[in-house]
Amino acid sequence: MKKRVIPAIFGVIGGSIGAVFLPSLWDMLNIQNDIVSNGFTNALFGALIFFLLSLAFVKPFERAIKKMELYLSQQSTTFLLFGTLGIILGLIVAWLVAIPLSNLSIPVVSDLLPILLSLTFGYLGFRIGTTKREEWRKLLQPKVKKSTDGEMLERKADVHFRNYKILDTSVIIDGRIYDIAKTGFIEGTLLIPTFVLEELQYIADSADSLKRVRGRRGLDILNNLQKEDGIAVDMYEGDFEDIAEVDSKLIKLAKVLDGVVVTNDYNLNKVSEFHNVPVLNINELANAVKPVVIPGEKMTIMVVKAGKEHKQGVAYLDDGTMIVVEDGQYYMNQTIEVVVTSALQTAAGRMIFAKPVHASRGIKE
């Protein structure tokens, strides 16, 4: 479709240029006859020249259009809005400046200069509108009157707040994001990129039954998030065709939108930190809200399996925290009381070391 449209556009532009400028060229070359003085002939001649030129520039123009589409899809709504308004204002200024020039009898000045002015002022308007959009937005926003009952605290969006929380595939499949979002602790809008949705669909269609179940669970979580009234969920339709990995696309998208990546992937967490992209890690949140234990605290547990070291036993709390019990192999499948000796916090979670209470009493005696 684009291969047909581009030559047609070139033909229209060439016809317009031929009708306007070719008569002046024939006058400069002292060519006078009925054929070259005909406006229709000049338009047809210009359209033919530009049509032939377009055949050699179809592919470069297609690449340029794709880059422009990708660039515009990555920009925010305010960027596009103020950029468009800036172009309109720039064209209006160029038109006002070109009015006295169009009355001159000089062919080049009266015909070519208004076009150059339109291009120049249109570009300047676009740059001013996009680079100063925060200032324009503040000017257009209605001022909020201070309440007499108390002062209103204004939160600056560019300090400690990110509007978009970009979900990756692993955190959607995990499912805990839905429960966390329902509590209201996640501020802003949950953003689901289309390339993440496509990866979820690919996993849901996998021949592996385990992967298929995980993918369908992720799609169910997305549907539940969208149906929840108190949760703001948006879709991001753009893509980064020059990037193959989904994780790299997430990092790029977070940089473009100034958002936060929400994940429970340890490797993605580290790569995002390297790129200075803020991350919310669900596993870190889960570890942070686990109850704190201190050495000397007693708890009742059941030893369920042997540990890696000699005579060690392993037990688990209700939240999944692993407890390594000294001499625990002697109490397999038994409920015993233990005393905490130390606790270790790792990236994978919290690990508690303990020993039977009666063993510590025996040592004291």
C-alpha positions in Angstrom: 0.0 0.0 0.0 2.8 2.4 0.9 4.6 1.6 -2.3 1.6 3.0 -4.2 0.9 6.0 -2.0 4.4 7.4 -1.9 4.7 7.8 -5.8 1.2 9.3 -5.8 2.2 11.9 -3.1 5.4 12.6 -5.1 3.4 13.1 -8.2 1.0 15.6 -6.5 3.9 17.5 -5.1 5.8 17.5 -8.4 2.7 18.7 -10.3 2.2 21.6 -7.8 5.9 22.6 -8.1 5.8 22.3 -11.9 2.8 24.5 -12.2 4.3 27.2 -10.0 8.0 27.3 -10.8 8.4 25.9 -14.4 7.0 29.0 -16.1 9.6 31.1 -14.4 12.3 28.7 -15.5 11.1 28.9 -19.1 11.2 32.7 -18.9 14.8 32.6 -17.6 15.8 30.2 -20.5 14.0 32.4 -23.0 11.8 29.5 -24.2 8.5 30.8 -25.5 5.9 28.5 -27.1 2.3 27.3 -26.5 3.4 24.0 -24.9 5.6 25.3 -22.1 3.3 28.2 -21.4 0.4 25.8 -20.7 -0.2 25.3 -16.9 -1.5 21.8 -17.3 1.6 20.8 -19.3 3.9 22.2 -16.6 2.0 20.4 -13.9 2.2 17.1 -15.9 5.9 17.6 -16.6 6.6 18.2 -12.9 4.5 15.3 -11.7 6.3 13.0 -14.2 9.8 14.1 -13.0 8.8 13.6 -9.3 7.1 10.2 -10.0 10.3 8.9 -11.6 12.3 10.2 -8.7 10.0 8.5 -6.2 10.7 5.1 -7.7 14.3 5.3 -6.5 13.3 6.6 -3.1 10.4 4.3 -2.1 12.4 2.1 0.2 14.2 4.9 2.0 10.9 6.7 2.5 9.3 3.5 3.9 12.1 3.2 6.4 11.8 6.8 7.4 8.0 6.4 7.8 8.5 3.3 10.0 11.0 5.2 12.2 8.6 8.1 12.5 5.7 5.8 13.5 7.9 4.1 16.1 9.1 7.4 17.4 5.6 8.8 17.7 4.2 5.6 19.3 6.8 5.9 22.0 5.9 9.4 23.0 3.3 10.4 25.6 0.0 12.0 24.8 1.1 15.4 26.2 4.2 15.3 23.9 2.0 14.7 20.8 -0.6 17.3 21.9 1.7 20.2 22.6 3.9 19.2 19.5 0.8 19.5 17.3 -0.3 22.8 18.8 3.3 24.1 18.4 3.3 23.2 14.7 -0.1 24.9 14.2 1.1 28.1 15.9 4.3 28.0 13.9 2.4 27.7 10.6 0.1 30.6 11.6 3.2 32.8 12.3 4.8 31.8 9.0 1.6 32.7 7.1 1.4 36.1 8.8 5.1 36.8 7.8 4.5 35.5 4.3 1.6 37.8 3.6 3.7 40.9 2.6 6.2 38.7 0.7 3.4 37.2 -1.5 2.6 40.7 -2.8 6.1 41.2 -4.2 6.7 40.5 -7.9 10.0 38.7 -7.4 9.2 35.1 -8.4 11.6 33.3 -6.1 10.9 35.5 -3.0 7.1 35.4 -3.4 6.9 31.6 -4.2 9.7 29.8 -2.6 10.3 31.9 0.6 6.8 31.2 2.1 7.5 27.5 1.8 10.8 27.8 3.6 9.2 30.0 6.3 6.4 27.4 6.8 9.0 24.6 7.3 11.2 26.7 9.6 8.4 28.1 11.8 6.6 24.7 11.9 9.7 23.0 13.2 10.4 25.8 15.7 6.8 25.5 16.9 7.2 21.7 17.3 10.4 22.0 19.3 9.1 24.8 21.6 5.8 22.9 22.2 7.6 19.5 23.0 10.6 20.8 25.0 8.5 23.2 27.1 5.4 21.0 27.5 5.6 20.8 31.3 5.7 24.6 31.5 2.7 24.9 29.1 0.8 22.3 31.0 1.3 24.2 34.3 0.1 27.4 32.7 -3.0 25.7 31.3 -3.9 23.9 34.5 -6.4 25.7 36.7 -5.0 27.0 39.9 -6.2 25.2 43.1 -7.3 27.6 45.8 -5.9 26.8 49.2 -8.4 25.5 51.7 -9.0 27.6 54.8 -9.3 24.4 56.9 -5.8 23.2 56.1 -3.0 23.4 53.7 -2.9 21.1 50.6 0.3 19.2 50.0 1.2 19.2 46.3 3.0 16.1 45.1 5.5 16.6 42.3 5.1 13.9 39.6 8.8 14.0 38.7 10.3 13.6 42.2 9.4 10.3 43.9 6.4 9.2 41.9 6.1 7.2 38.7 2.6 7.0 37.2 3.1 3.8 35.2 3.9 0.5 36.8 5.0 -1.8 33.9 4.3 -5.5 34.6 6.5 -8.2 33.2 5.5 -11.7 32.4 6.8 -13.4 35.5 4.9 -11.1 37.9 1.7 -11.6 36.0 2.0 -15.4 36.1 2.9 -15.2 39.8 -0.5 -13.7 40.6 0.4 -11.9 43.8 0.3 -8.5 42.0 -3.5 -8.8 41.9 -3.8 -9.1 45.7 -1.3 -6.3 46.2 -3.1 -4.0 43.8 -6.5 -4.7 45.5 -5.0 -3.4 48.8 -4.2 0.0 47.2 -0.5 -0.1 48.1 0.5 0.3 44.4 0.0 3.9 43.2 -0.6 4.9 39.7 -1.6 2.9 36.6 -0.6 -0.7 35.8 0.7 -0.9 32.3 0.5 -4.1 30.2 2.7 -3.9 27.0 1.4 -5.8 24.0 4.7 -7.7 23.7 4.2 -9.0 27.2 0.7 -10.1 26.4 1.9 -11.8 23.2 4.5 -13.7 25.3 1.8 -14.8 27.7 -0.3 -16.0 24.8 2.6 -17.9 23.4 3.2 -19.6 26.8 -0.6 -20.4 27.1 -0.5 -22.1 23.6 2.7 -24.1 24.5 2.7 -27.9 24.0 4.2 -28.3 27.5 1.2 -28.7 29.9 3.0 -26.9 32.8 3.8 -23.9 30.6 0.3 -23.9 29.2 -1.2 -23.8 32.7 1.1 -21.0 33.7 0.3 -18.9 30.7 -3.5 -19.4 31.2 -3.1 -18.4 34.8 -1.4 -15.2 33.7 -4.2 -14.3 31.3 -6.8 -15.0 34.0 -4.8 -12.6 36.3 -4.9 -9.9 33.6 -8.7 -10.3 33.2 -9.2 -10.0 36.9 -7.1 -6.9 37.1 -9.1 -5.2 34.3 -12.4 -6.2 35.9 -11.4 -4.7 39.3 -13.0 -1.3 39.7 -10.3 0.2 42.0 -7.4 -0.8 39.8 -6.3 1.4 36.8 -5.0 -0.8 34.0 -3.8 0.4 30.6 -2.4 -1.3 27.5 0.7 -0.1 25.6 0.2 -0.8 21.9 3.7 0.1 20.8 6.7 -2.2 20.2 10.4 -2.0 19.8 11.1 -3.9 16.6 14.8 -3.4 16.8 14.9 -5.2 20.2 14.4 -9.0 20.4 14.3 -9.7 24.1 11.2 -8.9 26.1 13.2 -7.9 29.2 15.2 -5.4 27.1 11.9 -4.0 25.7 10.5 -3.5 29.2 13.6 -1.6 30.3 13.4 0.6 27.1 9.7 1.2 27.7 10.4 2.2 31.3 12.9 4.7 30.2 10.6 6.2 27.5 7.6 6.5 29.8 9.6 7.2 33.0 7.9 4.3 34.6 8.7 1.5 37.1 9.2 -2.2 36.2 7.2 -4.6 38.4 8.8 -8.0 38.5 9.9 -11.0 40.6 12.7 -11.9 38.2 16.0 -11.5 40.0 18.0 -11.1 36.8 15.7 -8.5 35.4 15.9 -6.7 38.7 19.7 -6.4 38.5 19.7 -5.4 34.8 17.1 -2.7 35.5 19.2 -1.3 38.3 22.2 -1.2 36.0 20.2 0.9 33.5 19.0 3.1 36.4 15.4 2.0 35.9 13.4 1.8 39.2 12.1 -1.6 40.0 9.4 -3.0 42.4 10.3 -6.6 43.2 7.4 -8.7 44.6 9.8 -11.1 46.2 11.5 -8.3 48.1 8.1 -7.1 49.2 7.1 -10.6 50.5 10.4 -10.9 52.4 9.9 -7.4 53.9 6.5 -8.2 55.4 7.5 -11.6 56.9 7.6 -11.6 60.7 10.9 -10.8 62.2 12.6 -13.4 64.4 15.4 -12.7 66.8 17.9 -15.1 68.4 16.5 -16.6 71.6 12.9 -16.6 70.3 11.1 -20.0 70.6 8.7 -21.5 68.1 7.0 -24.8 67.5 7.7 -26.5 64.2 7.6 -29.9 62.4 10.8 -31.3 60.9 9.9 -32.5 57.5 13.1 -33.6 55.8 16.9 -33.9 56.3 19.2 -31.0 55.7 22.3 -30.8 53.6 24.8 -30.9 56.5 25.3 -33.8 58.9 22.4 -34.3 61.4 20.5 -31.2 60.2 16.7 -31.2 59.8 14.6 -28.8 57.8 11.2 -27.3 58.7 9.0 -24.6 57.1 6.8 -21.8 58.4 3.4 -21.1 57.0 4.8 -18.3 54.7 7.5 -20.7 53.3 10.4 -19.5 55.4 12.9 -22.4 55.8 14.2 -23.3 59.3 17.4 -25.3 59.6 17.3 -27.3 62.8 20.6 -28.5 64.4 20.4 -32.2 65.2 17.0 -32.2 63.5 17.4 -35.6 61.8 16.6 -37.2 65.2 13.2 -35.6 65.1 12.0 -36.4 61.6 8.2 -35.9 61.2 7.9 -34.8 64.8 6.6 -31.5 66.2 9.2 -30.0 68.5 9.9 -26.7 70.2 13.1 -24.9 69.0 15.0 -21.8 69.9 16.3 -19.4 67.2 20.1 -19.1 67.1 20.4 -16.8 64.0 18.6 -15.6 60.9 20.0 -15.0 57.4 18.5 -12.7 54.8 19.3 -13.6 51.2 18.0 -12.5 47.8 16.0 -15.8 47.6 14.4 -15.2 51.0 14.9 -15.5 54.8 16.6 -18.5 56.4 16.3 -19.3 60.1 18.8 -21.4 62.1 17.6 -23.0 65.3 18.1 -26.0 67.7 15.8 -28.0 69.9 15.0 -26.3 73.2 15.9 -29.3 75.4 19.3 -29.5 73.7 20.1 -25.9 74.7 18.9 -26.6 78.2 21.2 -29.7 78.4 24.1 -27.5 77.3 23.4 -25.0 80.1 23.2 -27.8 82.6 
